[in-house]
Amino acid sequence: MLFDSHAHYDDEKFNPDREELLDRLFAEGLTGFLNSASDERSSEAALEIVHNRSGAFCSAGVHPHEASNVTSGWERRIESLLNEDKCVALGEIGLDYHYDFSPREVQKEVFRTQMAIAAEKDIPVIIHDREAHADVLEIIREFPSVRGVMHSFSGSAETAEILVSLGWYISFSGSLTFKNAQKTVLAAAAVPIDRLLTETDAPYLAPVPCRGVRNDSGLMKHTVQRLAEIRGKNFEEIASAAANNAYRLFRIAK
Ligand code: NI
């Protein structure tokens, strides 16, 4: 089993060969993927990509980078996409204080609005948190009924343990394989096996030994292998645990 819990196949880097690539990945053993959205347009594009493909699912939501670009009525349009069977999560949402593409107050407002939608619709969320751990945790605590996953986790083992105690899942990407990933490695060792997910964040974050190339779900094996080494398990144990955890979180029937 190999489920990529976070990829962006709506990205223009996949325009030349999107369908052939996905056909090949499934033929080579990919079990499924979740196409994460980043704004209104990509939420619609994500649904288009997955709607006829078995094993493929999507999310809808507004990324913190795009928080200041929302247009009137965006909340209702995201809500209506969330009614689609293939749309299994709200995301990616959160805060990004590394790039600060949107003012922080606007990021927080759009994040809170979407957490409220998730609470009302009882749908899991996908969180993007870059250098904003304290504020993300504060907002998560404001919505105690909402569960979700911290995608491409970059926090400490302590933060991971707090999130797990709140009922959340932690997802590891190719950044776990990078040379400077010591802190992420400690977090990857600390997360209980029934709470970890694996992802590519394709086309970004290609793992070692493929750093710098266009990432896709076929390269997730390097991240799974690294997790297996860190935790003293074999590849299949990690891959199937991560896939089953994703199905449980996103309420996908096997
Ligand atoms: Ni992403």
Boltz pocket constraint, residues with backbone or C-beta under 6 A from the ligand:
constraints:
  - pocket:
      binder: B
      contacts: [[A, 6], [A, 8], [A, 36], [A, 92], [A, 201]]
      max_distance: 6.0
